[in-house]
Amino acid sequence: MNRLPIEKRAQIIGLLVEGNSMRAITRLVGVSINTVTKLLEDVGFSCSLYQNEVMRNLPCKRVQCDEIWAFCGSKEKNVTAEHRGELGYGDVYTWTAIDADTKLVPSFLVGRRDASYAHEFIQDLAGRMASRVQLTTDGHKAYITAVEAAFSGEIDYAMLVKLYGEAPKEDQRRYSLTEFRGTTQGVVSGNPDPKHISTSYVERQNLTMRMSMRRFTRLTNGFSKKVQNLEHAVSLHFMHYNFARIHKTLRVTPAMEAGIADHAWTLEEIARLAD
């Protein structure tokens, strides 16, 4: 990998974070699929280490959490009996948190949508905060015990549950959205400000993920074949989003707004993390 020029590595990373598939990148850049895969593994792993180290004592005040669905290998219904229930086969969820003010994503985790991963994710999030925060999640029950265990009540926490109408007809279910009817709010602990009980920013972040990573596209044939590569892609995506991508509203990167970076990173700088 060291023989590949830094400009070429930066070009591949740029194509990855803009939503191109790995096969398409091999044709656009003129390198082998093994080269693209190896670069994703090396840089993705390095991005994970870097963000884990740097994103500490963060000045976040209003945090929103959600889970976004993807799948590895095959859809859940097609997983063979020997691999059923094993991470990396079928449904895989990425847990994400976002700061409503700086738009920083301080914590993310690829795994199952169950209580054990909820505890791991929230514990990691709590360890990165510098002070008390207001947290909003959806109605997933696993959050309740996870938040209590991680924050020990030192948090202003509310749940926002969205209400939908009847499901679309069978022949429309794949493409038509269920009618949105409204929301209900519930205070779980502390004294959250009702004006800031929202999951809008984290749900918009989910759209950014689907647009920026080919493997998250719905009805895709570019899905992940290995959960490790999905983890590397997510890590690279958030490294680029947090440190390199100028937010249109902020006019700086989220990392700059949060005070953990003094400039917008280039693709070459991200590529050099693997060195």
Contacts in CASP RR format, 6 or more apart in sequence:
PFRMAT RR
TARGET T0000
AUTHOR 0000-0000-0000
METHOD contacts of the structure
MODEL  1
MNRLPIEKRAQIIGLLVEGNSMRAITRLVGVSINTVTKLLEDVGFSCSLY
QNEVMRNLPCKRVQCDEIWAFCGSKEKNVTAEHRGELGYGDVYTWTAIDA
DTKLVPSFLVGRRDASYAHEFIQDLAGRMASRVQLTTDGHKAYITAVEAA
FSGEIDYAMLVKLYGEAPKEDQRRYSLTEFRGTTQGVVSGNPDPKHISTS
YVERQNLTMRMSMRRFTRLTNGFSKKVQNLEHAVSLHFMHYNFARIHKTL
RVTPAMEAGIADHAWTLEEIARLAD
1 9 0 8 1.000
1 35 0 8 1.000
1 38 0 8 1.000
1 39 0 8 1.000
1 42 0 8 1.000
1 274 0 8 1.000
2 275 0 8 1.000
4 31 0 8 1.000
4 35 0 8 1.000
4 39 0 8 1.000
6 268 0 8 1.000
6 271 0 8 1.000
6 272 0 8 1.000
7 268 0 8 1.000
8 29 0 8 1.000
8 31 0 8 1.000
9 39 0 8 1.000
9 43 0 8 1.000
9 268 0 8 1.000
9 271 0 8 1.000
10 266 0 8 1.000
10 267 0 8 1.000
10 268 0 8 1.000
10 270 0 8 1.000
10 271 0 8 1.000
11 29 0 8 1.000
11 267 0 8 1.000
12 25 0 8 1.000
12 29 0 8 1.000
12 31 0 8 1.000
12 35 0 8 1.000
12 36 0 8 1.000
12 39 0 8 1.000
13 39 0 8 1.000
13 43 0 8 1.000
13 236 0 8 1.000
13 240 0 8 1.000
13 267 0 8 1.000
13 270 0 8 1.000
13 271 0 8 1.000
14 240 0 8 1.000
14 267 0 8 1.000
15 24 0 8 1.000
15 25 0 8 1.000
15 28 0 8 1.000
15 29 0 8 1.000
16 22 0 8 1.000
16 25 0 8 1.000
16 36 0 8 1.000
16 40 0 8 1.000
16 233 0 8 1.000
16 236 0 8 1.000
17 212 0 8 1.000
17 236 0 8 1.000
17 237 0 8 1.000
17 240 0 8 1.000
18 212 0 8 1.000
19 211 0 8 1.000
19 212 0 8 1.000
19 213 0 8 1.000
19 214 0 8 1.000
20 28 0 8 1.000
20 214 0 8 1.000
21 214 0 8 1.000
21 222 0 8 1.000
22 33 0 8 1.000
22 36 0 8 1.000
22 37 0 8 1.000
22 40 0 8 1.000
22 214 0 8 1.000
23 33 0 8 1.000
25 31 0 8 1.000
25 36 0 8 1.000
26 32 0 8 1.000
26 33 0 8 1.000
26 35 0 8 1.000
26 36 0 8 1.000
29 36 0 8 1.000
37 229 0 8 1.000
39 271 0 8 1.000
39 274 0 8 1.000
40 229 0 8 1.000
40 232 0 8 1.000
40 233 0 8 1.000
40 236 0 8 1.000
41 228 0 8 1.000
41 229 0 8 1.000
41 232 0 8 1.000
42 274 0 8 1.000
43 232 0 8 1.000
43 236 0 8 1.000
43 270 0 8 1.000
43 271 0 8 1.000
43 273 0 8 1.000
43 274 0 8 1.000
44 232 0 8 1.000
44 233 0 8 1.000
44 235 0 8 1.000
44 236 0 8 1.000
44 239 0 8 1.000
44 274 0 8 1.000
45 232 0 8 1.000
45 235 0 8 1.000
45 274 0 8 1.000
46 273 0 8 1.000
46 274 0 8 1.000
47 235 0 8 1.000
47 236 0 8 1.000
47 238 0 8 1.000
47 239 0 8 1.000
47 270 0 8 1.000
47 273 0 8 1.000
48 231 0 8 1.000
48 232 0 8 1.000
48 235 0 8 1.000
50 239 0 8 1.000
50 273 0 8 1.000
51 235 0 8 1.000
51 238 0 8 1.000
51 239 0 8 1.000
51 242 0 8 1.000
54 260 0 8 1.000
55 104 0 8 1.000
55 106 0 8 1.000
55 107 0 8 1.000
55 128 0 8 1.000
55 242 0 8 1.000
55 260 0 8 1.000
56 127 0 8 1.000
56 128 0 8 1.000
57 128 0 8 1.000
57 130 0 8 1.000
58 99 0 8 1.000
58 104 0 8 1.000
58 106 0 8 1.000
58 128 0 8 1.000
58 129 0 8 1.000
58 130 0 8 1.000
58 258 0 8 1.000
58 260 0 8 1.000
59 102 0 8 1.000
59 130 0 8 1.000
59 131 0 8 1.000
59 258 0 8 1.000
59 259 0 8 1.000
60 99 0 8 1.000
60 101 0 8 1.000
60 102 0 8 1.000
60 104 0 8 1.000
60 106 0 8 1.000
60 128 0 8 1.000
60 129 0 8 1.000
60 130 0 8 1.000
60 133 0 8 1.000
60 258 0 8 1.000
61 99 0 8 1.000
61 100 0 8 1.000
61 101 0 8 1.000
61 131 0 8 1.000
61 133 0 8 1.000
61 134 0 8 1.000
62 99 0 8 1.000
62 100 0 8 1.000
62 101 0 8 1.000
62 133 0 8 1.000
62 134 0 8 1.000
62 136 0 8 1.000
62 196 0 8 1.000
63 97 0 8 1.000
63 98 0 8 1.000
63 99 0 8 1.000
63 100 0 8 1.000
63 106 0 8 1.000
63 125 0 8 1.000
63 129 0 8 1.000
63 133 0 8 1.000
63 134 0 8 1.000
63 135 0 8 1.000
63 136 0 8 1.000
64 97 0 8 1.000
64 98 0 8 1.000
64 100 0 8 1.000
64 135 0 8 1.000
64 136 0 8 1.000
64 137 0 8 1.000
64 198 0 8 1.000
64 199 0 8 1.000
64 200 0 8 1.000
64 201 0 8 1.000
64 202 0 8 1.000
65 95 0 8 1.000
65 96 0 8 1.000
65 97 0 8 1.000
65 121 0 8 1.000
65 122 0 8 1.000
65 125 0 8 1.000
65 135 0 8 1.000
65 136 0 8 1.000
65 137 0 8 1.000
65 138 0 8 1.000
65 143 0 8 1.000
65 199 0 8 1.000
65 202 0 8 1.000
66 95 0 8 1.000
66 96 0 8 1.000
66 137 0 8 1.000
66 138 0 8 1.000
66 199 0 8 1.000
66 202 0 8 1.000
66 203 0 8 1.000
66 205 0 8 1.000
66 206 0 8 1.000
67 93 0 8 1.000
67 94 0 8 1.000
67 95 0 8 1.000
67 96 0 8 1.000
67 113 0 8 1.000
67 138 0 8 1.000
67 140 0 8 1.000
68 93 0 8 1.000
68 94 0 8 1.000
68 96 0 8 1.000
68 206 0 8 1.000
68 209 0 8 1.000
68 210 0 8 1.000
68 216 0 8 1.000
69 91 0 8 1.000
69 92 0 8 1.000
69 93 0 8 1.000
70 91 0 8 1.000
70 92 0 8 1.000
70 93 0 8 1.000
70 94 0 8 1.000
70 215 0 8 1.000
70 216 0 8 1.000
70 223 0 8 1.000
70 224 0 8 1.000
70 230 0 8 1.000
71 90 0 8 1.000
71 91 0 8 1.000
71 92 0 8 1.000
71 223 0 8 1.000
71 224 0 8 1.000
72 88 0 8 1.000
72 89 0 8 1.000
72 90 0 8 1.000
72 92 0 8 1.000
72 223 0 8 1.000
72 224 0 8 1.000
72 225 0 8 1.000
72 226 0 8 1.000
72 227 0 8 1.000
72 230 0 8 1.000
73 88 0 8 1.000
73 89 0 8 1.000
73 90 0 8 1.000
73 223 0 8 1.000
73 224 0 8 1.000
73 225 0 8 1.000
74 89 0 8 1.000
74 90 0 8 1.000
75 90 0 8 1.000
75 91 0 8 1.000
76 90 0 8 1.000
76 91 0 8 1.000
78 90 0 8 1.000
79 85 0 8 1.000
79 89 0 8 1.000
79 90 0 8 1.000
80 89 0 8 1.000
83 89 0 8 1.000
85 112 0 8 1.000
87 111 0 8 1.000
87 112 0 8 1.000
87 227 0 8 1.000
88 226 0 8 1.000
88 227 0 8 1.000
91 112 0 8 1.000
91 113 0 8 1.000
92 110 0 8 1.000
92 111 0 8 1.000
92 112 0 8 1.000
92 224 0 8 1.000
92 227 0 8 1.000
92 230 0 8 1.000
93 110 0 8 1.000
93 111 0 8 1.000
93 112 0 8 1.000
93 113 0 8 1.000
93 117 0 8 1.000
94 108 0 8 1.000
94 109 0 8 1.000
94 110 0 8 1.000
94 111 0 8 1.000
94 209 0 8 1.000
94 230 0 8 1.000
94 234 0 8 1.000
95 107 0 8 1.000
95 108 0 8 1.000
95 109 0 8 1.000
95 110 0 8 1.000
95 111 0 8 1.000
95 117 0 8 1.000
95 118 0 8 1.000
95 121 0 8 1.000
96 105 0 8 1.000
96 107 0 8 1.000
96 108 0 8 1.000
96 202 0 8 1.000
96 205 0 8 1.000
96 206 0 8 1.000
96 209 0 8 1.000
97 105 0 8 1.000
97 106 0 8 1.000
97 107 0 8 1.000
97 108 0 8 1.000
97 121 0 8 1.000
97 125 0 8 1.000
97 202 0 8 1.000
98 104 0 8 1.000
98 105 0 8 1.000
98 106 0 8 1.000
98 201 0 8 1.000
98 202 0 8 1.000
98 205 0 8 1.000
99 105 0 8 1.000
99 106 0 8 1.000
99 254 0 8 1.000
99 258 0 8 1.000
100 196 0 8 1.000
100 198 0 8 1.000
100 201 0 8 1.000
101 257 0 8 1.000
102 250 0 8 1.000
102 254 0 8 1.000
102 257 0 8 1.000
102 258 0 8 1.000
103 201 0 8 1.000
103 247 0 8 1.000
103 249 0 8 1.000
103 250 0 8 1.000
103 254 0 8 1.000
103 257 0 8 1.000
104 242 0 8 1.000
104 254 0 8 1.000
104 255 0 8 1.000
104 257 0 8 1.000
104 258 0 8 1.000
104 260 0 8 1.000
105 205 0 8 1.000
105 238 0 8 1.000
105 241 0 8 1.000
105 242 0 8 1.000
105 254 0 8 1.000
106 125 0 8 1.000
106 128 0 8 1.000
106 129 0 8 1.000
107 121 0 8 1.000
107 124 0 8 1.000
107 125 0 8 1.000
107 128 0 8 1.000
108 234 0 8 1.000
108 235 0 8 1.000
108 238 0 8 1.000
109 117 0 8 1.000
109 120 0 8 1.000
109 121 0 8 1.000
109 124 0 8 1.000
110 227 0 8 1.000
110 230 0 8 1.000
110 231 0 8 1.000
110 234 0 8 1.000
111 117 0 8 1.000
111 227 0 8 1.000
113 140 0 8 1.000
113 142 0 8 1.000
114 142 0 8 1.000
115 142 0 8 1.000
115 145 0 8 1.000
115 146 0 8 1.000
117 142 0 8 1.000
118 140 0 8 1.000
118 142 0 8 1.000
118 143 0 8 1.000
118 145 0 8 1.000
118 146 0 8 1.000
119 142 0 8 1.000
119 145 0 8 1.000
119 146 0 8 1.000
119 149 0 8 1.000
119 150 0 8 1.000
121 146 0 8 1.000
122 143 0 8 1.000
122 146 0 8 1.000
122 147 0 8 1.000
122 149 0 8 1.000
122 150 0 8 1.000
122 151 0 8 1.000
123 146 0 8 1.000
123 149 0 8 1.000
123 150 0 8 1.000
125 150 0 8 1.000
126 150 0 8 1.000
126 151 0 8 1.000
127 150 0 8 1.000
132 154 0 8 1.000
132 155 0 8 1.000
132 156 0 8 1.000
133 155 0 8 1.000
133 156 0 8 1.000
134 155 0 8 1.000
134 156 0 8 1.000
134 157 0 8 1.000
134 158 0 8 1.000
134 192 0 8 1.000
134 193 0 8 1.000
134 196 0 8 1.000
135 147 0 8 1.000
135 155 0 8 1.000
135 156 0 8 1.000
135 157 0 8 1.000
135 158 0 8 1.000
135 192 0 8 1.000
136 157 0 8 1.000
136 158 0 8 1.000
136 159 0 8 1.000
136 160 0 8 1.000
136 192 0 8 1.000
136 196 0 8 1.000
136 197 0 8 1.000
136 198 0 8 1.000
136 199 0 8 1.000
137 143 0 8 1.000
137 147 0 8 1.000
137 157 0 8 1.000
137 159 0 8 1.000
137 160 0 8 1.000
137 199 0 8 1.000
138 159 0 8 1.000
138 160 0 8 1.000
138 161 0 8 1.000
138 162 0 8 1.000
138 199 0 8 1.000
139 159 0 8 1.000
139 160 0 8 1.000
139 161 0 8 1.000
143 159 0 8 1.000
144 159 0 8 1.000
144 188 0 8 1.000
147 155 0 8 1.000
147 157 0 8 1.000
147 188 0 8 1.000
147 189 0 8 1.000
148 189 0 8 1.000
151 157 0 8 1.000
151 189 0 8 1.000
153 189 0 8 1.000
153 190 0 8 1.000
155 189 0 8 1.000
155 190 0 8 1.000
156 189 0 8 1.000
156 190 0 8 1.000
156 191 0 8 1.000
156 192 0 8 1.000
156 193 0 8 1.000
157 187 0 8 1.000
157 188 0 8 1.000
157 189 0 8 1.000
157 190 0 8 1.000
157 192 0 8 1.000
158 185 0 8 1.000
158 186 0 8 1.000
158 187 0 8 1.000
158 188 0 8 1.000
158 192 0 8 1.000
158 197 0 8 1.000
159 185 0 8 1.000
159 186 0 8 1.000
159 188 0 8 1.000
160 183 0 8 1.000
160 184 0 8 1.000
160 185 0 8 1.000
160 186 0 8 1.000
160 197 0 8 1.000
160 198 0 8 1.000
160 199 0 8 1.000
161 183 0 8 1.000
161 184 0 8 1.000
161 185 0 8 1.000
161 186 0 8 1.000
162 180 0 8 1.000
162 182 0 8 1.000
162 183 0 8 1.000
163 180 0 8 1.000
163 181 0 8 1.000
163 182 0 8 1.000
163 183 0 8 1.000
163 184 0 8 1.000
164 178 0 8 1.000
164 179 0 8 1.000
164 180 0 8 1.000
164 181 0 8 1.000
165 178 0 8 1.000
165 179 0 8 1.000
165 180 0 8 1.000
165 181 0 8 1.000
166 178 0 8 1.000
166 179 0 8 1.000
167 173 0 8 1.000
167 178 0 8 1.000
168 176 0 8 1.000
168 177 0 8 1.000
168 178 0 8 1.000
174 219 0 8 1.000
185 194 0 8 1.000
185 197 0 8 1.000
186 197 0 8 1.000
208 241 0 8 1.000
209 216 0 8 1.000
209 234 0 8 1.000
209 237 0 8 1.000
210 216 0 8 1.000
210 217 0 8 1.000
210 218 0 8 1.000
212 237 0 8 1.000
212 241 0 8 1.000
213 233 0 8 1.000
213 234 0 8 1.000
213 237 0 8 1.000
214 220 0 8 1.000
214 222 0 8 1.000
215 222 0 8 1.000
215 223 0 8 1.000
215 224 0 8 1.000
215 230 0 8 1.000
215 233 0 8 1.000
224 230 0 8 1.000
224 233 0 8 1.000
236 270 0 8 1.000
239 265 0 8 1.000
239 270 0 8 1.000
239 273 0 8 1.000
240 265 0 8 1.000
240 267 0 8 1.000
240 270 0 8 1.000
241 254 0 8 1.000
242 253 0 8 1.000
242 254 0 8 1.000
242 255 0 8 1.000
243 253 0 8 1.000
243 255 0 8 1.000
243 261 0 8 1.000
243 264 0 8 1.000
243 265 0 8 1.000
243 270 0 8 1.000
244 253 0 8 1.000
244 264 0 8 1.000
244 265 0 8 1.000
244 266 0 8 1.000
244 267 0 8 1.000
244 269 0 8 1.000
244 270 0 8 1.000
245 253 0 8 1.000
245 264 0 8 1.000
246 252 0 8 1.000
246 253 0 8 1.000
246 264 0 8 1.000
247 253 0 8 1.000
247 254 0 8 1.000
247 257 0 8 1.000
250 256 0 8 1.000
250 257 0 8 1.000
252 264 0 8 1.000
253 261 0 8 1.000
253 264 0 8 1.000
253 265 0 8 1.000
255 261 0 8 1.000
256 262 0 8 1.000
256 263 0 8 1.000
256 264 0 8 1.000
END
